[in-house]
């Protein structure tokens, strides 16, 4: 596996290609895909996350092969990625996810349809149904509560444990953008986690590090970044 840090070059904003490749999540996704793609029917074999530094995009990737870039807009720094993990190890982590859960509901023709629901908006809707449209609640507390619950329910299958008070959940965002030539509208929500975890299963945890957590991985979600503390 490989870990890469991708930054925009200092003079890139002067290029006519800058806005084309850095205009939004889908354009960033397309640029990253080009770094790892070798054929049109290739399946995604990488994770990525985009942050900003002084207003400029900084992208991190974990991939099965080294990125190949021949353009002039980005600096790509790559190194082998083989974290030394052991059970019982305590690590600091950051993680961005699409906090969605699957629900099944009946359709008009009597069939059942499965769809994904944003856990924060789902909880907000539930509160208003129970307490009325003008119900008073803290959105920050709701994000922390529902975000922690979402990750905690997935922690065992991903080979780690977390404790309340040891994880901060914030930066709840909803992103809307157009995808592809047909301009299909895509909406996803994201949460950012910063905290401490304990490794409970080495193999499951490595699987989570290499292949991500939760949905929307193609749009910058699911990549867990760890550090020794």
N, C-alpha and C positions, 0 to 999 in steps of 0.2 A: 504494500500500500504506500501511497505518497501523500504528503501534506504540502499544500502550496499556498502562498500568499501573493495575491495579484493586486497591483496598485496602478493607478493611472499615471502616465508620465507627466512631468511638469509642464511640457509644452503641448499636451494633447488637446487642450481646449481650443487651440488654434486650428486644429484639423477639421475638415469638413465631415469626417466620419464620427466625430465625437458624439454629437447629439443622436446619431443613428444607433450607436451601440450603448449609450449610457442614459437613454431617455426614461427608462423605467424597468420594472421587474422582468417583463417579458424580453426586452432587448438584452438585459444582463444575462438572463437565462439562455438566450440564443448564442450570445458571445461565449459563454462558458461551455455550452454544448459543442461548439466548434473546436474548442481546445482538446476535447476527448473523442470526438466523433471520427470514425473511420469508414462508416457506411451509412446509408439512409435508413436502413432497418435496424440499426444498432440500438440496444436497450441502454438506458441510463445506468452507468456504473460509477457514479460519483455523487458526493454530497457537496453542498456549498452554502455559504452564509455571506451576506453583504452587510458591512458596517460603513460608517463614514468617518473620515478624519479631516477636520477643517473643511467640511463640505465636499470632500472628494471620496469616491467609492473605494473601499478596501474589501477585497473578496478573499475568503478562505475556502479551500476545497480539500476534501479527502477523496482519493481516487485509486482505482486499481492499476492505472497506468499513468505515466508521466504526461502532463499536458504538453501539447505542441502548438506553439504560437509563432507565426511568421509576420504578424502585423507590426505596427509602429506606435500603437496607442498605450499598450500595457507593459508593465514590468512583471514578469512571472518568476517567482523564486520558489524552488521545489526541493524537498528533501525526503528521504525515506521515512515512513511513518510506521513505527512498530513499538507502541508504548508498552512498557514493562508493567503488567498488571498482576496483582495477587489478591486472593480473597482476604477480606478484612482490611484492605487498604482504604484510607480516608483521602478523598480528593476534593479539591475545589472544582467547580464546573460552571460553565455558561451554556445556555441552550435556548434556541428559538424554535418554537413549534407552532403548528396550526392546531389549536385546541378543539378538535372536533370529535364527536361521537356519532356512531351510526344508530339510526332509529328506523323502525319499520312501521308504516302506517297504511291503512286500507285506502284503495283508490275508488273512484266512482263506479267502476265496473266490478267491484268486489274482490279485486286482486290486491296483493300487497306490494308496496314499493319501499325500498330501503334508500335512505338519504342521510347525508352528513349534516349535523347541527353544531353550530358554534356553542360551546358550553357556557360561555359568559352571557351571550344573548339569550340562551335557553333559560338560564337561571334568572335573568332579569325579567323575562316574560313570565316565568312561574311566580315570581314575587308579586308582580302586578296583577296576575290572575287571582292570587290568594288574598292580597291586601288592598287591591284597587289601583287604578292608573296613577294616582298621586302618592303612592307609597313612598315613604322616606327611607332611603338606604344609601350606604356609602359605596360608590362604584369601585373605589380603590380596594375596599375590604372584600367586595364581591370578586374582583379579579384575583386577589390573593387566595381567597378561599377556594374558588372553583379551579383556579390554575394549579394550586397545590394538589387538590383532589385528583385532577386529571392525570398529573404526572405520577402521583403516588399509586394509582391503580395500575400503572404500567411498569412500575419500578421492579417488581419481582421478576416479570418475564424478561426484563432487560438486564437483570443481574446486579441490581443495586438497591439500597434502601435510603430513604430520606426521612428527616424528622421535621415536624412543624417547628418553626422558629429558626430552622437552619437553611431555609430556602426563601429568597425574595422573588416574588412574581410581579412584574410590572410591564410597562410599555405595551399595553394592549392597543393594537392597531387593526383597522380594517383597510385592506388594499383593494382597489378596483382598477382593472386595466384591461386592455383589449389584446386578444391573442390571435395570432395567425392572420392570413390574408382575408378571411371572412369577417374579421373584427369581432370575434366572439367575446362577450363580456365575462370576465372572470373576477370573482370576489372571494378573497380569503382573509381570515383574521389571524393575527399572530400574537404570541406572548413571549416575553423574554424571562429566563430564569437565571439567577445567580445564587450559588449556594454551595453546600457541602454534602457529599454523599459517601456511602460506604459500599465497597464492592462485596457482593454476596455470592456471585457466581462468575468466575473468570471468563468462561466461554460465552455466556450470554451477554456479558458486559462488552466484550470485544466485538461481538456481533452488532450490538447497538452502536458502538463507536464507528464501525466500518460501514454500516448500512442504514443508520439513522433511526429516529424515533418519531412516530406519528405520520400523518399524511402530508401532502404538498411538498414533498422533498424536491421536486423539480423547480420549485419557486423559492428556494432558500431556507426551507424549514428542515429540522431534524438533525442537524449536525451538532453533536455535543463536543465541546472543547474542554479539556481537563488540565489541571495543574496540580503539582504536589504542594501540600501545605504543612 
